[in-house]
C-alpha cells in the first residue's frame, strides 16, 4: 500500500518520537518530513505533496485538533493521531473531526506502521465521490465533476451554499460536522455570520433532497454536535 517514495508528514513536539518514527518509515521506503508545531506542519502540507500525516494532539500553538480540521476542509489525506490522553472523549473528538485512526502513547513504531497500512487498505478500497457521479439509495445522485445534484433523475436547483454543504458532507459519510466546520465550508474562516444560518441552509437543503424533511435520510442531525451525511451508496 505504501510504495517507495510514499510521503509522510510527522507532526510532534517531541524530537525523539519524530526521529524514531522517521527512521523506521524511511527503512520501509517512505519519505518523511517533520514538524514540531502546527504552523510549520500546515506550511509543509500546503507546499508539498503529502500522502499521510501522523499528528500529535498536544502541540504548542495550533493544536492537533485545529490542524486536523484545517486539513480536512481541503483534503482527504489519511491522518493518524498520536495522543497521550486516555479519555474516551478526546479520542472520539479526534475521530469526529476527521482523523482516520489513533495511537496512544507510548507506542511501538511497528504498531504505528501496521495501523498506517490498515488505514491505507481501507482508504484505497473506498471509491472517492470526487472521481465522478455517485448514486445513493433513495434516488439521490451527486456529480462531483459537473457540480450537479438530481433526485429520481430530476435535476435539483441547489444554491452555492447548499452545494458546498452537501458535497463536503457526502465526501466524508458518517463524519459529524459541527456548525463551525460547516460555517468554514460555506463562508470561509473569517466569516462573521451566525452559525444558525447553517441550520437554515440545512433546512432548505432537506426540502430539496429528502422525501420527508422531518425524517431525513441524507442530512442527519447529531444532537448536541451537528450534522452528518447518512446516504447509502449504490454499488
N, CA, C and O of each residue as an XYZ file, in Angstrom:
940
protein
N       0.813     -1.209      0.000
C       0.000      0.000      0.000
C       0.851      1.265      0.000
O       0.456      2.292     -0.553
N       2.043      1.178      0.638
C       2.927      2.334      0.711
C       4.172      2.054     -0.112
O       5.113      1.424      0.370
N       4.178      2.521     -1.355
C       5.272      2.261     -2.267
C       6.450      3.170     -1.956
O       6.344      4.098     -1.155
N       7.579      2.885     -2.605
C       8.766      3.715     -2.432
C       8.431      5.159     -2.792
O       7.790      5.418     -3.810
N       8.858      6.076     -1.968
C       8.574      7.481     -2.213
C       7.301      7.969     -1.556
O       6.944      9.140     -1.688
N       6.605      7.078     -0.843
C       5.395      7.448     -0.121
C       5.750      8.512      0.907
O       6.622      8.299      1.749
N       5.075      9.656      0.841
C       5.453     10.818      1.644
C       4.629     10.911      2.923
O       3.399     10.937      2.879
N       5.325     10.961      4.075
C       4.661     11.008      5.373
C       5.125     12.245      6.142
O       6.324     12.488      6.284
N       4.168     13.013      6.632
C       4.461     14.168      7.481
C       4.264     13.764      8.937
O       3.178     13.334      9.326
N       5.313     13.903      9.738
C       5.275     13.539     11.154
C       5.236     14.829     11.974
O       6.165     15.635     11.921
N       4.159     15.014     12.725
C       3.987     16.246     13.487
C       3.942     15.912     14.977
O       2.977     15.323     15.464
N       4.994     16.293     15.688
C       5.074     16.032     17.127
C       6.126     16.965     17.715
O       7.156     17.210     17.086
N       5.878     17.485     18.908
C       6.853     18.402     19.507
C       7.969     17.661     20.240
O       8.877     18.298     20.775
N       7.920     16.329     20.275
C       8.984     15.539     20.886
C       9.899     14.997     19.786
O       9.504     14.136     19.000
N      11.124     15.515     19.745
C      12.064     15.135     18.703
C      12.362     13.640     18.714
O      12.520     13.030     17.657
N      12.439     13.052     19.898
C      12.745     11.623     19.985
C      11.694     10.785     19.259
O      12.022      9.811     18.581
N      10.426     11.176     19.409
C       9.351     10.453     18.738
C       9.425     10.668     17.232
O       9.319      9.718     16.457
N       9.608     11.920     16.822
C       9.693     12.208     15.386
C      10.816     11.407     14.736
O      10.631     10.806     13.678
N      11.971     11.406     15.376
C      13.125     10.729     14.795
C      12.926      9.214     14.748
O      13.284      8.569     13.763
N      12.357      8.651     15.810
C      12.150      7.197     15.840
C      11.190      6.754     14.738
O      11.428      5.764     14.046
N      10.098      7.510     14.589
C       9.122      7.186     13.544
C       9.745      7.391     12.167
O       9.549      6.576     11.265
N      10.489      8.471     12.007
C      11.101      8.780     10.719
C      12.096      7.707     10.298
O      12.112      7.302      9.136
N      12.925      7.244     11.225
C      13.913      6.211     10.906
C      13.232      4.932     10.437
O      13.636      4.336      9.439
N      12.201      4.517     11.158
C      11.514      3.269     10.800
C      10.818      3.399      9.443
O      10.933      2.514      8.594
N      10.096      4.509      9.244
C       9.384      4.675      7.983
C      10.337      4.796      6.801
O      10.031      4.335      5.702
N      11.484      5.412      7.026
C      12.493      5.504      5.967
C      12.992      4.117      5.593
O      13.201      3.822      4.416
N      13.182      3.272      6.589
C      13.589      1.886      6.334
C      12.535      1.137      5.529
O      12.857      0.213      4.783
N      11.274      1.537      5.682
C      10.181      0.895      4.958
C       9.946      1.525      3.587
O       8.992      1.178      2.890
N      10.828      2.455      3.206
C      10.759      3.035      1.865
C      10.016      4.348      1.760
O       9.836      4.875      0.662
N       9.579      4.887      2.901
C       8.848      6.156      2.881
C       9.800      7.342      2.871
O      10.957      7.236      3.277
N       9.294      8.459      2.404
C       9.997      9.737      2.507
C       9.305     10.534      3.598
O       8.091     10.731      3.537
N      10.043     10.994      4.586
C       9.411     11.659      5.722
C       9.773     13.135      5.797
O      10.866     13.549      5.411
N       8.827     13.913      6.301
C       9.040     15.303      6.672
C       8.598     15.460      8.111
O       7.680     14.781      8.571
N       9.270     16.374      8.830
C       8.964     16.552     10.235
C       8.563     17.989     10.549
O       9.035     18.936      9.920
N       7.684     18.127     11.534
C       7.297     19.446     12.038
C       7.080     19.319     13.539
O       6.495     18.343     14.007
N       7.560     20.323     14.304
C       7.386     20.257     15.756
C       6.290     21.187     16.258
O       6.086     21.323     17.464
N       5.574     21.837     15.308
C       4.463     22.710     15.703
C       3.451     22.780     14.575
O       3.738     22.398     13.440
N       2.255     23.276     14.903
C       1.166     23.281     13.941
C       1.380     24.193     12.758
O       1.039     23.836     11.630
N       1.944     25.375     12.996
C       2.160     26.333     11.914
C       3.081     25.764     10.854
O       2.813     25.872      9.657
N       4.179     25.151     11.306
C       5.125     24.542     10.365
C       4.473     23.384      9.614
O       4.698     23.210      8.416
N       3.668     22.598     10.320
C       3.006     21.452      9.679
C       2.095     21.902      8.553
O       2.102     21.311      7.473
N       1.309     22.947      8.795
C       0.387     23.432      7.764
C       1.142     24.016      6.578
O       0.702     23.874      5.437
N       2.268     24.668      6.828
C       3.074     25.213      5.731
C       3.626     24.089      4.863
O       3.595     24.175      3.635
N       4.135     23.027      5.507
C       4.669     21.894      4.745
C       3.554     21.234      3.937
O       3.740     20.914      2.763
N       2.397     21.031      4.568
C       1.284     20.389      3.872
C       0.827     21.213      2.668
O       0.463     20.663      1.628
N       0.851     22.542      2.822
C       0.402     23.426      1.749
C       1.357     23.409      0.558
O       0.926     23.513     -0.590
N       2.652     23.278      0.834
C       3.655     23.406     -0.230
C       4.063     22.080     -0.850
O       4.542     22.048     -1.983
N       3.878     20.979     -0.118
C       4.384     19.696     -0.599
C       3.265     18.674     -0.774
O       2.170     18.821     -0.230
N       3.572     17.636     -1.548
C       2.605     16.560     -1.791
C       2.751     15.502     -0.703
O       3.634     14.646     -0.769
N       1.878     15.571      0.296
C       1.942     14.662      1.437
C       0.898     13.556      1.270
O      -0.266     13.831      0.983
N       1.327     12.295      1.454
C       0.428     11.148      1.284
C      -0.208     10.673      2.587
O      -1.250     10.017      2.575
N       0.426     11.010      3.712
C      -0.060     10.508      5.005
C       0.442     11.448      6.095
O       1.545     11.986      6.003
N      -0.383     11.642      7.138
C       0.012     12.519      8.245
C      -0.096     11.780      9.568
O      -1.122     11.171      9.870
N       0.969     11.839     10.352
C       0.965     11.350     11.730
C       0.976     12.592     12.610
O       1.932     13.367     12.579
N      -0.070     12.784     13.389
C      -0.329     14.080     14.021
C      -0.552     13.948     15.523
O      -1.482     13.272     15.961
N       0.304     14.596     16.308
C       0.140     14.609     17.757
C      -0.989     15.565     18.140
O      -1.115     16.644     17.561
N      -1.800     15.176     19.104
C      -2.893     16.035     19.560
C      -2.398     17.235     20.361
O      -2.903     18.347     20.211
N      -1.410     16.997     21.208
C      -0.929     18.041     22.105
C       0.273     18.743     21.495
O       1.398     18.251     21.583
N       0.032     19.897     20.874
C       1.087     20.665     20.239
C       1.081     22.100     20.754
O       0.027     22.607     21.140
N       2.225     22.758     20.767
C       2.249     24.172     21.153
C       1.622     25.036     20.068
O       1.748     24.737     18.881
N       0.954     26.097     20.471
C       0.339     26.986     19.484
C      -0.929     26.387     18.918
O      -1.937     26.283     19.617
N      -0.890     25.993     17.662
C      -2.041     25.394     16.994
C      -2.154     23.930     17.426
O      -1.205     23.163     17.265
N      -3.296     23.542     17.969
C      -3.464     22.176     18.461
C      -3.613     21.179     17.313
O      -3.877     21.549     16.169
N      -3.435     19.897     17.660
C      -3.623     18.852     16.654
C      -5.038     18.828     16.117
O      -5.251     18.570     14.932
N      -6.025     19.100     16.995
C      -7.420     19.144     16.544
C      -7.629     20.236     15.502
O      -8.316     20.021     14.503
N      -7.040     21.409     15.733
C      -7.189     22.518     14.788
C      -6.525     22.201     13.456
O      -7.058     22.524     12.394
N      -5.357     21.565     13.519
C      -4.663     21.181     12.290
C      -5.513     20.200     11.498
O      -5.656     20.332     10.282
N      -6.075     19.215     12.189
C      -6.904     18.209     11.531
C      -8.103     18.861     10.850
O      -8.425     18.531      9.708
N      -8.758     19.775     11.538
C      -9.908     20.470     10.951
C      -9.498     21.237      9.698
O     -10.190     21.187      8.681
N      -8.388     21.937      9.771
C      -7.928     22.737      8.628
C      -7.630     21.857      7.427
O      -7.995     22.191      6.300
N      -6.967     20.733      7.665
C      -6.615     19.838      6.566
C      -7.861     19.163      6.000
O      -7.995     19.016      4.785
N      -8.770     18.755      6.881
C      -9.979     18.087      6.416
C     -10.889     19.009      5.604
O     -11.739     18.532      4.852
N     -10.721     20.305      5.747
C     -11.522     21.238      4.960
C     -11.120     21.229      3.495
O     -11.876     21.676      2.633
N      -9.908     20.709      3.210
C      -9.417     20.763      1.836
C      -8.897     19.430      1.311
O      -8.625     19.311      0.116
N      -8.752     18.431      2.167
C      -8.094     17.199      1.728
C      -8.607     15.967      2.456
O      -9.081     16.041      3.590
N      -8.497     14.819      1.765
C      -8.850     13.524      2.350
C      -7.605     12.737      2.767
O      -7.706     11.546      3.061
N      -6.446     13.375      2.796
C      -5.208     12.675      3.142
C      -5.387     11.920      4.461
O      -5.911     12.484      5.421
N      -4.961     10.653      4.523
C      -5.127      9.876      5.759
C      -4.374     10.503      6.931
O      -3.253     10.985      6.770
N      -4.996     10.494      8.110
C      -4.412     11.070      9.314
C      -4.548     10.076     10.472
O      -5.640      9.593     10.770
N      -3.416      9.785     11.113
C      -3.439      9.037     12.378
C      -3.014      9.997     13.475
O      -1.971     10.644     13.372
N      -3.812     10.089     14.517
C      -3.490     10.967     15.633
C      -2.729     10.208     16.714
O      -3.030      9.056     17.026
N      -1.731     10.893     17.273
C      -0.998     10.377     18.416
C      -1.496     11.114     19.654
O      -1.625     12.338     19.640
N      -1.769     10.388     20.704
C      -2.281     11.046     21.893
C      -1.808     10.366     23.167
O      -1.762      9.139     23.258
N      -1.459     11.185     24.143
C      -1.130     10.674     25.462
C      -2.383     10.623     26.322
O      -2.372     10.098     27.435
N      -3.465     11.179     25.782
C      -4.728     11.203     26.507
C      -5.407      9.838     26.429
O      -5.398      9.189     25.383
N      -5.985      9.417     27.529
C      -6.687      8.138     27.518
C      -8.197      8.318     27.630
O      -8.953      7.349     27.567
N      -8.635      9.585     27.799
C     -10.061      9.827     27.919
C     -10.765      9.506     26.607
O     -10.304      9.875     25.527
N     -11.874      8.823     26.724
C     -12.638      8.446     25.535
C     -13.084      9.667     24.748
O     -13.115      9.632     23.518
N     -13.431     10.754     25.446
C     -13.928     11.948     24.764
C     -12.876     12.538     23.834
O     -13.217     13.018     22.753
N     -11.607     12.513     24.227
C     -10.538     13.051     23.396
C     -10.374     12.226     22.129
O     -10.196     12.772     21.040
N     -10.436     10.908     22.278
C     -10.302     10.028     21.124
C     -11.484     10.200     20.175
O     -11.308     10.303     18.961
N     -12.685     10.229     20.737
C     -13.874     10.394     19.906
C     -13.853     11.721     19.171
O     -14.252     11.794     18.009
N     -13.389     12.776     19.841
C     -13.334     14.080     19.196
C     -12.394     14.046     18.005
O     -12.700     14.604     16.951
N     -11.243     13.389     18.170
C     -10.304     13.287     17.062
C     -10.892     12.560     15.869
O     -10.668     12.957     14.726
N     -11.638     11.503     16.124
C     -12.264     10.755     15.032
C     -13.399     11.540     14.392
O     -13.604     11.461     13.181
N     -14.140     12.301     15.200
C     -15.267     13.073     14.677
C     -14.817     14.206     13.774
O     -15.534     14.568     12.840
N     -13.644     14.775     14.031
C     -13.187     15.888     13.200
C     -12.422     15.413     11.979
O     -11.953     16.226     11.182
N     -12.293     14.088     11.824
C     -11.761     13.597     10.561
C     -10.532     12.709     10.618
O     -10.064     12.268      9.569
N      -9.985     12.425     11.801
C      -8.856     11.502     11.867
C      -9.308     10.106     11.465
O     -10.444      9.716     11.737
N      -8.424      9.353     10.819
C      -8.767      8.010     10.361
C      -8.523      6.952     11.438
O      -9.152      5.895     11.434
N      -7.608      7.247     12.352
C      -7.314      6.311     13.430
C      -6.499      7.051     14.479
O      -6.142      8.213     14.284
N      -6.205      6.390     15.585
C      -5.400      6.999     16.634
C      -4.501      5.945     17.254
O      -4.804      4.752     17.221
N      -3.389      6.401     17.820
C      -2.475      5.537     18.558
C      -2.125      6.264     19.852
O      -1.751      7.437     19.827
N      -2.246      5.576     20.971
C      -1.947      6.207     22.259
C      -0.477      5.984     22.634
O       0.095      4.918     22.404
N       0.105      7.028     23.217
C       1.488      6.951     23.686
C       1.532      6.259     25.048
O       0.611      6.408     25.852
N       2.600      5.501     25.308
C       3.699      5.150     24.399
C       3.260      4.085     23.395
O       2.320      3.334     23.658
N       3.928      4.017     22.259
C       3.561      3.059     21.225
C       4.825      2.528     20.559
O       5.896      3.122     20.681
N       4.693      1.415     19.860
C       5.815      0.887     19.080
C       5.654      1.369     17.640
O       4.536      1.484     17.137
N       6.765      1.645     16.989
C       6.700      2.120     15.604
C       6.149      1.030     14.693
O       5.544      1.330     13.664
N       6.353     -0.227     15.060
C       5.799     -1.322     14.255
C       4.274     -1.312     14.322
O       3.601     -1.545     13.318
N       3.732     -1.040     15.516
C       2.275     -0.939     15.650
C       1.754      0.232     14.830
O       0.741      0.113     14.142
N       2.447      1.363     14.904
C       2.038      2.528     14.137
C       2.016      2.226     12.646
O       1.074      2.593     11.944
N       3.065      1.552     12.164
C       3.127      1.221     10.741
C       2.001      0.278     10.349
O       1.422      0.410      9.270
N       1.689     -0.674     11.226
C       0.587     -1.599     10.947
C      -0.738     -0.837     10.866
O      -1.582     -1.141     10.022
N      -0.916      0.147     11.740
C      -2.129      0.967     11.692
C      -2.175      1.771     10.398
O      -3.236      1.910      9.788
N      -1.034      2.296      9.981
C      -0.976      3.048      8.725
C      -1.385      2.168      7.544
O      -2.152      2.596      6.681
N      -0.875      0.948      7.511
C      -1.227      0.039      6.420
C      -2.721     -0.276      6.428
O      -3.350     -0.357      5.373
N      -3.287     -0.455      7.631
C      -4.722     -0.748      7.736
C      -5.549      0.423      7.221
O      -6.541      0.228      6.518
N      -5.137      1.643      7.573
C      -5.844      2.836      7.084
C      -5.747      2.926      5.571
O      -6.736      3.234      4.906
N      -4.568      2.660      5.017
C      -4.390      2.749      3.566
C      -5.222      1.699      2.838
O      -5.767      1.971      1.768
N      -5.322      0.504      3.410
C      -6.177     -0.520      2.785
C      -7.632     -0.065      2.770
O      -8.345     -0.243      1.782
N      -8.057      0.525      3.880
C      -9.443      0.992      3.971
C      -9.703      2.135      2.996
O     -10.722      2.160      2.306
N      -8.770      3.074      2.951
C      -8.945      4.242      2.084
C      -8.899      3.841      0.621
O      -9.709      4.322     -0.172
N      -7.967      2.968      0.244
C      -7.841      2.573     -1.160
C      -9.027      1.750     -1.615
O      -9.299      1.661     -2.813
N      -9.744      1.139     -0.663
C     -10.917      0.342     -1.005
C     -12.166      1.166     -1.189
O     -13.188      0.661     -1.654
N     -12.092      2.429     -0.828
C     -13.253      3.299     -0.982
C     -13.228      3.973     -2.338
O     -12.174      4.405     -2.804
N     -14.362      4.061     -2.959
C     -14.471      4.834     -4.196
C     -14.750      6.269     -3.820
O     -15.794      6.573     -3.243
N     -13.836      7.144     -4.139
C     -13.984      8.524     -3.733
C     -15.044      9.219     -4.578
O     -14.992      9.144     -5.805
N     -15.993      9.885     -3.957
C     -17.040     10.562     -4.698
C     -16.503     11.551     -5.712
O     -17.116     11.764     -6.759
N     -15.339     12.171     -5.405
C     -14.810     13.184     -6.301
C     -14.343     12.603     -7.629
O     -14.009     13.348     -8.551
N     -14.320     11.256     -7.735
C     -13.966     10.631     -9.002
C     -15.069     10.826    -10.045
O     -14.821     10.617    -11.233
N     -16.256     11.214     -9.645
C     -17.338     11.415    -10.595
C     -18.676     11.388     -9.910
O     -18.797     11.765     -8.744
N     -19.706     10.931    -10.649
C     -21.056     10.897    -10.090
C     -21.205      9.722     -9.131
O     -20.657      8.645     -9.362
N     -21.948      9.942     -8.058
C     -22.215      8.889     -7.096
C     -23.714      8.811     -6.834
O     -24.353      9.820     -6.535
N     -24.271      7.604     -6.947
C     -25.693      7.396     -6.703
C     -25.901      6.826     -5.310
O     -25.092      6.042     -4.815
N     -26.999      7.235     -4.687
C     -27.320      6.792     -3.336
C     -28.720      6.189     -3.299
O     -29.588      6.523     -4.105
N     -28.905      5.304     -2.349
C     -30.216      4.705     -2.145
C     -31.247      5.800     -1.906
O     -30.998      6.746     -1.159
N     -32.405      5.666     -2.545
C     -33.439      6.684     -2.406
C     -33.518      7.637     -3.574
O     -34.355      8.540     -3.590
N     -32.630      7.439     -4.579
C     -32.738      8.220     -5.805
C     -31.859      9.447     -5.892
O     -31.915     10.167     -6.889
N     -31.043      9.710     -4.873
C     -30.171     10.881     -4.910
C     -28.909     10.584     -5.706
O     -28.313      9.516     -5.560
N     -28.506     11.524     -6.544
C     -27.270     11.396     -7.312
C     -26.492     12.703     -7.214
O     -27.052     13.788     -7.370
N     -25.179     12.579     -6.951
C     -24.323     13.755     -6.827
C     -23.179     13.614     -7.822
O     -22.420     12.646     -7.778
N     -23.061     14.590     -8.721
C     -21.987     14.599     -9.714
C     -20.938     15.608     -9.257
O     -21.164     16.816     -9.327
N     -19.796     15.118     -8.792
C     -18.768     15.976     -8.212
C     -17.920     16.678     -9.264
O     -17.182     17.611     -8.947
N     -18.021     16.238    -10.504
C     -17.286     16.896    -11.585
C     -18.110     18.039    -12.173
O     -17.606     19.145    -12.368
N     -19.387     17.757    -12.452
C     -20.269     18.767    -13.023
C     -20.915     19.663    -11.961
O     -21.563     20.659    -12.284
N     -20.728     19.295    -10.699
C     -21.345     20.037     -9.583
C     -22.863     20.077     -9.741
O     -23.493     21.130     -9.633
N     -23.432     18.894    -10.002
C     -24.879     18.788    -10.202
C     -25.466     17.731     -9.262
O     -24.814     16.744     -8.922
N     -26.704     17.966     -8.857
C     -27.417     17.046     -7.978
C     -28.778     16.752     -8.583
O     -29.444     17.649     -9.100
N     -29.189     15.492     -8.519
C     -30.515     15.130     -9.023
C     -31.185     14.169     -8.056
O     -30.521     13.482     -7.280
N     -32.502     14.131     -8.112
C     -33.284     13.196     -7.295
C     -34.274     12.506     -8.222
O     -35.103     13.155     -8.860
N     -34.177     11.184     -8.287
C     -35.014     10.399     -9.198
C     -34.871     10.916    -10.628
O     -35.846     11.045    -11.369
N     -33.600     11.211    -10.992
C     -33.239     11.686    -12.340
C     -33.769     13.077    -12.668
O     -33.702     13.502    -13.822
N     -34.286     13.783    -11.691
C     -34.755     15.154    -11.899
C     -33.712     16.112    -11.305
O     -33.436     16.053    -10.106
N     -33.127     17.000    -12.135
C     -32.108     17.936    -11.633
C     -32.668     18.834    -10.532
O     -33.808     19.292    -10.605
N     -31.846     19.075     -9.511
C     -32.230     19.948     -8.414
C     -31.470     21.266     -8.502
O     -30.288     21.296     -8.845
N     -32.155     22.330     -8.194
C     -31.540     23.649     -8.248
C     -31.030     24.038     -6.865
O     -31.749     24.660     -6.083
N     -29.784     23.669     -6.568
C     -29.198     23.987     -5.281
C     -28.470     25.328     -5.347
O     -27.902     25.694     -6.376
N     -28.501     26.045     -4.240
C     -27.704     27.268     -4.155
C     -26.240     26.877     -3.985
O     -25.923     25.720     -3.710
N     -25.354     27.856     -4.153
C     -23.922     27.606     -3.995
C     -23.612     27.096     -2.587
O     -22.806     26.182     -2.415
N     -24.250     27.687     -1.592
C     -24.021     27.278     -0.198
C     -24.527     25.866      0.044
O     -23.867     25.078      0.721
N     -25.693     25.538     -0.505
C     -26.254     24.198     -0.346
C     -25.360     23.155     -1.003
O     -25.169     22.065     -0.462
N     -24.809     23.491     -2.176
C     -23.908     22.573     -2.857
C     -22.652     22.339     -2.015
O     -22.200     21.201     -1.887
N     -22.092     23.387     -1.447
C     -20.878     23.247     -0.639
C     -21.124     22.338      0.556
O     -20.290     21.498      0.892
N     -22.278     22.516      1.194
C     -22.608     21.691      2.356
C     -22.773     20.230      1.952
O     -22.168     19.344      2.556
N     -23.586     19.980      0.940
C     -23.883     18.606      0.530
C     -22.642     17.889      0.004
O     -22.382     16.748      0.386
N     -21.880     18.537     -0.862
C     -20.710     17.881     -1.449
C     -19.645     17.609     -0.391
O     -19.004     16.558     -0.414
N     -19.452     18.542      0.532
C     -18.450     18.344      1.583
C     -18.841     17.202      2.504
O     -18.020     16.339      2.817
N     -20.107     17.196      2.942
C     -20.546     16.167      3.880
C     -20.565     14.789      3.240
O     -20.215     13.806      3.893
N     -20.962     14.695      1.988
C     -21.070     13.386      1.343
C     -19.703     12.783      1.027
O     -19.596     11.572      0.835
N     -18.660     13.608      0.972
C     -17.318     13.072      0.743
C     -16.794     12.350      1.977
O     -15.895     11.515      1.880
N     -17.362     12.676      3.140
C     -16.945     12.040      4.389
C     -18.170     11.480      5.102
O     -18.535     11.966      6.172
N     -18.812     10.464      4.525
C     -20.040      9.915      5.119
C     -19.797      9.394      6.529
O     -18.823      8.689      6.793
N     -20.696      9.754      7.415
C     -20.577      9.326      8.796
C     -19.812     10.279      9.681
O     -19.934     10.216     10.904
N     -19.016     11.172      9.086
C     -18.284     12.163      9.887
C     -19.250     13.219     10.394
O     -20.077     13.726      9.636
N     -19.148     13.551     11.670
C     -20.007     14.565     12.266
C     -19.410     15.952     12.011
O     -18.272     16.226     12.392
N     -20.184     16.814     11.369
C     -19.773     18.191     11.109
C     -20.418     19.115     12.133
O     -21.640     19.125     12.281
N     -19.604     19.886     12.834
C     -20.149     20.906     13.725
C     -20.626     22.082     12.881
O     -20.280     22.197     11.706
N     -21.418     22.946     13.487
C     -21.854     24.153     12.766
C     -20.653     25.010     12.368
O     -20.632     25.596     11.286
N     -19.658     25.079     13.247
C     -18.468     25.885     12.937
C     -17.756     25.352     11.697
O     -17.312     26.135     10.857
N     -17.642     24.030     11.575
C     -16.993     23.446     10.401
C     -17.776     23.762      9.136
O     -17.190     24.083      8.102
N     -19.097     23.672      9.217
C     -19.913     23.975      8.048
C     -19.871     25.466      7.726
O     -19.957     25.854      6.561
N     -19.739     26.290      8.743
C     -19.575     27.724      8.519
C     -18.305     27.983      7.714
O     -18.306     28.779      6.775
N     -17.212     27.295      8.093
C     -15.953     27.444      7.364
C     -16.102     26.971      5.923
O     -15.569     27.587      5.000
N     -16.836     25.861      5.736
C     -17.042     25.305      4.400
C     -17.793     26.278      3.508
O     -17.447     26.452      2.340
N     -18.819     26.911      4.056
C     -19.683     27.774      3.257
C     -19.139     29.192      3.126
O     -19.100     29.749      2.029
N     -18.722     29.770      4.241
C     -18.382     31.190      4.248
C     -16.896     31.484      4.362
O     -16.473     32.609      4.095
N     -16.094     30.501      4.750
C     -14.672     30.742      4.929
C     -14.322     30.960      6.386
O     -15.198     31.126      7.235
N     -13.051     30.958      6.659
C     -12.575     31.001      8.041
C     -12.873     32.312      8.753
O     -12.992     32.336      9.978
N     -12.994     33.399      8.004
C     -13.145     34.708      8.638
C     -14.583     35.199      8.663
O     -14.836     36.386      8.869
N     -15.517     34.295      8.456
C     -16.911     34.718      8.401
C     -17.428     35.144      9.763
O     -17.099     34.545     10.787
N     -18.240     36.185      9.756
C     -18.876     36.663     10.981
C     -20.348     36.253     11.034
O     -21.083     36.678     11.925
N     -20.772     35.430     10.081
C     -22.168     35.036     10.022
C     -22.533     34.191     11.238
O     -21.693     33.469     11.774
N     -23.771     34.283     11.664
C     -24.241     33.495     12.798
C     -24.330     32.027     12.401
O     -24.738     31.697     11.288
N     -23.939     31.143     13.335
C     -23.935     29.723     12.981
C     -25.340     29.185     12.733
O     -25.499     28.140     12.101
N     -26.365     29.889     13.227
C     -27.735     29.429     12.977
C     -28.116     29.558     11.508
O     -29.101     28.972     11.059
N     -27.323     30.333     10.759
C     -27.547     30.412      9.317
C     -27.383     29.024      8.700
O     -28.067     28.683      7.735
N     -26.474     28.226      9.263
C     -26.253     26.865      8.775
C     -27.527     26.043      8.919
O     -27.876     25.263      8.034
N     -28.217     26.224     10.040
C     -29.470     25.488     10.250
C     -30.482     25.806      9.158
O     -31.223     24.931      8.710
N     -30.508     27.064      8.734
C     -31.420     27.470      7.663
C     -31.038     26.801      6.354
O     -31.905     26.318      5.625
N     -29.750     26.770      6.053
C     -29.293     26.109      4.821
C     -29.629     24.619      4.859
O     -30.078     24.053      3.863
N     -29.412     23.996      6.005
C     -29.720     22.572      6.147
C     -31.210     22.329      5.939
O     -31.599     21.377      5.264
N     -32.041     23.189      6.518
C     -33.487     23.062      6.380
C     -33.901     23.161      4.914
O     -34.712     22.366      4.438
N     -33.344     24.136      4.204
C     -33.684     24.311      2.782
C     -33.154     23.157      1.932
O     -33.810     22.716      0.988
N     -31.964     22.676      2.277
C     -31.377     21.560      1.543
C     -32.222     20.302      1.707
O     -32.445     19.564      0.747
N     -32.686     20.066      2.921
C     -33.527     18.892      3.173
C     -34.814     18.940      2.363
O     -35.282     17.911      1.876
N     -35.382     20.121      2.218
C     -36.615     20.251      1.438
C     -36.405     19.816     -0.003
O     -37.338     19.357     -0.663
N     -35.174     19.964     -0.491
C     -34.892     19.647     -1.891
C     -34.486     18.190     -2.111
O     -34.800     17.615     -3.153
N     -33.786     17.583     -1.136
C     -33.235     16.247     -1.387
C     -33.911     15.128     -0.606
O     -33.770     13.957     -0.957
N     -34.638     15.473      0.440
C     -35.261     14.451      1.274
C     -36.704     14.177      0.856
O     -37.420     15.101      0.470
N     -37.136     12.913      0.928
C     -38.545     12.581      0.700
C     -39.405     13.128      1.834
O     -40.519     13.605      1.618
N     -38.864     13.047      3.046
C     -39.553     13.572      4.216
C     -38.552     14.405      5.020
O     -37.792     13.848      5.812
N     -38.539     15.720      4.831
C     -37.557     16.572      5.512
C     -37.575     16.450      7.032
O     -36.565     16.703      7.687
N     -38.731     16.059      7.600
C     -38.804     15.925      9.053
C     -38.169     14.619      9.543
O     -37.858     14.474     10.725
N     -37.983     13.680      8.625
C     -37.314     12.418      8.939
C     -36.225     12.178      7.890
O     -36.346     11.288      7.048
N     -35.166     12.978      7.952
C     -34.155     12.962      6.892
C     -33.341     11.671      6.837
O     -33.059     11.044      7.858
N     -32.976     11.300      5.621
C     -32.156     10.129      5.382
C     -30.719     10.534      5.064
O     -29.770      9.866      5.475
N     -30.570     11.630      4.333
C     -29.254     12.048      3.849
C     -28.538     12.998      4.811
O     -27.372     12.774      5.137
N     -29.205     14.039      5.265
C     -28.595     15.005      6.181
C     -29.202     14.794      7.566
O     -30.302     15.259      7.862
N     -28.459     14.087      8.396
C     -28.988     13.711      9.708
C     -28.446     14.627     10.808
O     -27.300     15.073     10.760
N     -29.293     14.893     11.792
C     -28.886     15.689     12.945
C     -28.255     14.782     13.994
O     -28.797     13.730     14.330
N     -27.096     15.208     14.508
C     -26.459     14.522     15.631
C     -26.601     15.466     16.815
O     -25.858     16.441     16.931
N     -27.536     15.183     17.678
C     -27.914     16.112     18.735
C     -26.729     16.492     19.620
O     -25.986     15.639     20.104
N     -26.581     17.789     19.811
C     -25.510     18.311     20.637
C     -24.183     18.471     19.923
O     -23.240     19.029     20.484
N     -24.099     17.980     18.676
C     -22.834     18.056     17.937
C     -22.967     18.790     16.605
O     -22.240     19.749     16.346
N     -23.893     18.340     15.764
C     -24.026     18.965     14.448
C     -24.795     18.083     13.488
O     -25.897     17.629     13.795
N     -24.209     17.840     12.317
C     -24.877     17.069     11.265
C     -23.907     16.074     10.632
O     -22.690     16.241     10.703
N     -24.475     15.027     10.009
C     -23.656     14.095      9.251
C     -24.435     13.590      8.049
O     -25.665     13.631      8.029
N     -23.702     13.112      7.043
C     -24.330     12.559      5.840
C     -24.559     11.077      6.049
O     -23.643     10.338      6.407
N     -25.813     10.642      5.818
C     -26.147      9.252      6.085
C     -26.595      8.462      4.879
O     -27.139      7.369      5.037
N     -26.385      8.980      3.663
C     -26.838      8.274      2.474
C     -26.040      6.999      2.221
O     -24.826      6.975      2.425
N     -26.715      5.945      1.779
C     -26.074      4.680      1.453
C     -25.771      4.623     -0.040
O     -26.661      4.804     -0.871
N     -24.505      4.369     -0.372
C     -24.117      4.305     -1.778
C     -24.714      3.087     -2.468
O     -24.892      2.029     -1.865
N     -25.016      3.267     -3.741
C     -25.418      2.143     -4.590
C     -24.185      1.627     -5.293
O     -23.409      2.410     -5.840
N     -23.993      0.323     -5.289
C     -22.812     -0.248     -5.932
C     -23.102     -0.587     -7.384
O     -22.222     -1.080     -8.090
